[in-house]
Amino acid sequence: MSRAGKSTGAPPARQRGIALLVAILLVALATVIAAALAYDNAMTARQTIATLDYNQALLVTQGTEAFAAYGLQQTYRAQANLTDTAQPWAEPIGPLTVSPGVTLRAYLTDLQGRFNLNNLVASNGVTVNAQQLLAFRRLLTLVGLSPRWADDWVNWIDKSPTPAIPDAPADSAYQEMDPPYQTPNLPVTSSSELLALPGFGRARFERIAPFVTALPVGTPLNVCTASPYVLDAYLGHTQFSANPRQFARDRAAAGGCFPTISEFETAYSDTMPSTPNPGGGAAGAPQTDFQQLFSQSSQWFRLTSRISSGSTRFILYTVLYRDTNGMVTPILRSDTPN
């Protein structure tokens, strides 16, 4: 047989190269698929763990709510007409080990110790409460902000499409924003809506946030738990906020309500004999009844729960309402304080 007729049985070099390339591509494809599957499995496991941790934190928060509700009920039974920072509800909880690897810290805040943003407009949605407006202007000034924001806020929550106060932006001004939006023209549920005012911004909000809240219209301020800045906003001078640390020491030393409702009423009557109108001048009209503006007891509280589960941290906030019978109900749960 001739040399040309012989066969060695080996594929040509070109075919061997193609086969090697196909094998490399198959290995690379298998590696990519395996890596993708491993990543998906890891992410699924991580999401599952995060979901379980969050659900566990929510259950711990619900247990903390029940514990806080019990404490508020017991305080009400002992002193139904008084809420002050010397009572047991004001004591923080924890750090407390709830279960292996899960730690809880919690505390209650009296929301009626803050300025209620919804009080600037009466329950009819139209009438501006001049005393509350003046107090809010003063509070803004005390924390280093322009008092004009109070006028803008009135227009944000009142029902009128035209500004109740001169120079405040009309509703149409918000529709010209980019993107456009509308004013709610009703009471709000969160003080963070101040951020919706054009130009207000995060920095200004962080200044005023510790002193304001959003509660039902007509909710009075508790002078026993109020910040010195909020108290002075109503008085019109720096009687308490001139030295906040001394104020805190005086309140702690009092072992109860400080200032007392009678002491604050005397100071308030001396400094605000008449109601100024929204435009800034003195109208000479009678004041809103002192008892409608101020109190020494509270119904609205915020529970802050800080849960640590392994390397995960959760902070949950619950608004609690204590009714006139002392029963406590969770009203709102949120991941943000305001």
C-alpha positions in Angstrom: 0.0 0.0 0.0 1.3 3.4 -0.9 2.2 6.1 1.7 -0.7 8.3 0.5 -3.2 5.5 1.3 -2.1 5.1 5.0 -4.2 6.7 7.8 -2.8 7.6 11.3 -6.3 8.0 13.0 -5.4 11.5 14.4 -7.6 14.5 13.5 -6.0 17.3 11.6 -4.4 20.1 13.7 -7.1 22.6 12.7 -9.8 20.3 14.2 -7.8 19.8 17.4 -7.6 23.6 17.8 -11.3 24.0 17.4 -12.0 21.2 19.9 -9.7 22.8 22.4 -11.4 26.2 22.0 -14.8 24.6 22.4 -13.7 22.9 25.6 -12.3 26.1 27.0 -15.5 28.0 26.2 -17.6 25.2 27.8 -15.5 25.4 31.0 -15.7 29.2 31.1 -19.5 29.0 30.6 -19.9 26.4 33.3 -17.8 28.6 35.6 -19.9 31.6 34.9 -23.1 29.6 35.5 -21.7 28.1 38.7 -20.6 31.6 40.0 -24.1 33.1 39.1 -25.9 30.3 40.9 -23.6 30.6 43.9 -24.2 34.4 44.0 -27.9 34.0 43.7 -27.9 31.4 46.5 -25.8 33.7 48.7 -28.1 36.7 48.0 -31.2 34.6 48.7 -29.8 33.4 51.9 -28.8 36.9 52.9 -32.2 38.3 52.0 -33.8 35.5 54.0 -31.7 36.3 57.0 -32.4 40.0 56.7 -36.1 39.3 56.5 -36.0 37.0 59.5 -34.0 39.6 61.5 -36.5 42.4 60.5 -39.5 40.3 61.5 -37.8 39.4 64.7 -37.1 43.1 65.4 -40.7 43.9 64.7 -41.8 41.2 67.1 -39.5 42.6 69.8 -40.8 46.1 69.1 -44.4 44.9 69.5 -43.4 43.4 72.8 -41.7 46.6 73.8 -44.9 48.5 72.9 -46.9 46.3 75.2 -44.4 46.9 78.0 -44.5 50.7 77.4 -48.3 50.6 77.3 -48.3 48.9 80.7 -46.0 51.4 82.1 -48.1 54.3 80.8 -51.2 52.7 82.2 -49.7 52.3 85.6 -48.5 55.9 85.6 -52.0 57.1 84.7 -53.5 55.1 87.6 -51.1 56.6 90.0 -51.3 60.2 88.7 -54.0 60.6 86.1 -53.7 64.4 85.8 -49.9 64.7 85.7 -47.2 63.6 83.2 -43.7 64.7 84.0 -40.1 63.4 83.5 -39.8 62.1 87.1 -42.3 59.4 86.4 -41.3 55.8 85.5 -42.3 56.1 81.9 -39.4 58.5 81.3 -36.8 55.9 82.4 -35.0 54.2 79.4 -35.1 50.4 79.0 -31.9 48.4 78.5 -29.6 47.4 77.2 -31.6 44.3 77.7 -30.9 40.8 76.2 -34.1 39.6 74.7 -32.8 36.4 73.3 -29.3 35.1 72.4 -27.7 37.7 70.1 -30.6 40.1 70.3 -30.3 43.3 72.4 -32.9 45.9 73.1 -32.7 49.6 74.0 -35.8 51.7 74.2 -37.2 54.9 75.6 -40.4 57.0 75.5 -40.7 60.7 74.4 -43.6 62.9 75.3 -44.7 64.3 72.0 -46.8 66.9 73.8 -43.6 68.4 75.1 -43.1 69.7 71.5 -44.7 72.4 69.5 -47.6 71.0 67.5 -47.4 72.2 63.9 -51.1 71.5 63.3 -52.1 74.1 65.9 -51.3 77.0 63.7 -54.7 76.6 62.0 -58.0 76.0 63.8 -60.0 72.8 63.3 -62.1 74.6 60.6 -59.0 74.6 58.4 -59.3 78.4 57.7 -58.8 80.4 60.9 -55.2 81.1 61.7 -54.4 80.8 65.5 -52.5 84.0 66.0 -51.0 83.0 69.4 -49.7 79.7 68.0 -48.3 81.5 64.9 -46.5 84.0 67.0 -45.0 81.2 69.2 -43.8 79.3 66.1 -42.2 82.4 64.7 -40.4 82.8 68.0 -39.3 79.2 68.1 -37.8 79.4 64.7 -35.9 82.5 65.7 -34.7 80.8 68.9 -33.1 77.9 66.9 -31.6 80.3 64.4 -34.1 80.2 61.5 -36.1 82.9 59.8 -39.6 83.4 61.3 -41.0 83.6 57.7 -41.1 79.8 57.6 -44.1 79.9 60.0 -46.0 82.0 57.4 -45.2 79.5 54.7 -46.3 76.6 56.9 -49.7 78.2 57.6 -50.3 78.2 53.8 -49.2 74.6 53.6 -51.9 73.3 56.0 -54.8 75.8 55.7 -57.7 75.2 53.3 -57.6 78.5 51.5 -56.0 78.5 48.0 -54.8 82.0 48.6 -52.3 82.9 51.3 -53.8 83.8 54.7 -50.7 85.8 55.4 -49.2 88.4 53.1 -46.0 87.3 51.2 -46.6 83.6 51.9 -46.4 81.5 48.8 -49.8 80.7 47.2 -50.7 77.1 46.3 -49.9 77.9 42.6 -46.3 78.5 43.6 -45.9 74.8 44.4 -47.4 73.8 41.0 -44.7 75.7 39.3 -41.9 73.7 41.0 -39.9 71.1 39.2 -41.5 68.6 39.7 -44.8 70.3 40.6 -46.7 69.3 43.6 -49.7 70.5 45.7 -50.2 71.6 49.3 -52.2 69.2 51.4 -54.4 72.0 52.8 -55.1 69.9 55.9 -53.4 68.8 59.1 -50.3 66.7 58.6 -49.2 63.5 60.2 -45.4 64.1 60.1 -43.3 67.1 60.9 -41.0 66.1 58.1 -43.4 67.8 55.7 -41.6 71.0 56.6 -39.1 69.7 54.0 -41.7 70.3 51.3 -41.5 74.1 51.8 -39.5 75.5 48.9 -35.9 76.1 50.1 -36.4 74.8 53.6 -33.9 72.0 53.2 -32.4 69.3 55.5 -30.1 71.5 57.5 -33.0 73.8 58.6 -35.2 70.8 59.4 -32.5 69.2 61.6 -32.4 72.4 63.7 -36.2 72.6 64.3 -37.0 68.8 64.3 -36.3 68.2 68.1 -38.8 70.8 69.0 -41.8 70.1 66.8 -44.4 67.4 66.2 -47.6 66.8 64.2 -50.5 65.9 66.5 -54.3 66.5 66.2 -55.4 70.1 66.1 -56.0 71.5 69.5 -53.6 69.2 71.4 -52.2 71.3 74.3 -48.5 71.6 75.2 -47.4 69.9 78.4 -45.3 72.4 80.3 -44.0 69.7 82.6 -42.1 68.0 79.7 -41.7 70.8 77.2 -38.3 72.0 76.0 -37.0 75.3 77.3 -37.0 76.6 73.8 -40.7 75.8 73.3 -41.6 77.3 76.6 -39.8 80.5 75.8 -41.4 80.6 72.4 -44.7 81.2 74.1 -43.3 83.5 76.8 -41.5 85.7 74.3 -38.2 85.9 76.1 -35.4 83.6 77.1 -36.4 82.8 80.6 -35.6 79.0 80.3 -33.6 78.6 77.1 -30.8 81.0 78.2 -29.1 78.1 80.0 -30.6 74.8 78.8 -28.2 72.7 81.1 -29.3 74.6 84.1 -32.9 74.2 83.1 -32.4 70.4 82.9 -30.8 70.4 86.3 -33.6 72.4 87.8 -36.2 70.1 86.3 -34.4 67.0 87.6 -34.0 68.6 91.1 -37.7 69.4 91.1 -38.5 65.7 91.1 -41.8 66.4 89.3 -43.4 69.0 87.1 -41.1 72.0 86.3 -42.2 74.6 85.7 -45.6 74.0 87.3 -48.7 74.9 85.4 -49.4 77.7 87.8 -45.9 79.1 87.5 -46.1 79.0 83.8 -49.5 80.6 83.7 -48.3 83.5 85.7 -45.3 84.0 83.5 -47.4 83.7 80.4 -50.0 86.2 81.5 -47.3 88.7 82.3 -45.7 88.5 78.8 -48.7 88.0 76.5 -51.6 90.2 77.6 -53.2 90.2 74.1 -53.2 88.3 70.9 -51.2 89.6 68.0 -52.7 89.3 64.6 -51.1 87.2 61.8 -49.7 90.2 60.1 -47.6 91.0 63.1 -49.4 93.9 64.8 -51.2 93.8 68.1 -54.9 93.1 67.6 -55.8 93.5 71.2 -58.2 90.6 71.1 -58.6 88.3 74.1 -56.2 85.4 74.4 -57.2 81.8 73.7 -58.1 80.2 77.0 -54.8 79.2 78.8 -56.3 75.8 79.5 -56.8 75.1 75.8 -53.1 75.9 75.0 -51.3 74.3 77.9 -51.6 71.3 80.2 -49.6 69.2 82.7 -50.6 65.8 81.4 -50.1 64.1 78.0 -51.8 61.6 75.8 -49.3 61.3 72.9 -46.0 59.5 73.2 -43.3 58.1 70.8 -41.5 54.9 71.6 -38.0 54.5 70.1 -36.8 50.9 69.9 -33.2 50.1 69.1 -32.7 46.4 68.4 -29.3 44.7 67.7 -29.4 41.3 66.1 -25.9 40.0 65.4 -24.3 42.6 63.2 -27.7 44.1 62.1 -29.2 47.2 63.7 -32.8 48.3 63.6 -34.5 51.5 64.9 -38.2 51.5 64.9 -40.6 54.3 66.1 -44.1 53.9 67.4 -46.6 56.6 68.2 -48.7 55.7 71.2 -52.0 57.2 72.3 -53.2 57.1 75.9 -56.9 57.8 76.1 -58.8 59.4 79.0 -59.3 56.0 80.6 -55.5 55.3 80.6 -55.7 52.7 77.8 -52.8 52.9 75.4 -53.0 52.1 71.6 -50.3 52.0 69.0 -51.2 54.6 66.3 -48.3 54.6 63.9 -45.1 52.6 63.3 -42.3 54.0 61.2 -38.6 53.6 60.4 -38.1 57.3 60.7 -38.6 59.5 63.8 -40.5 62.4 62.2 
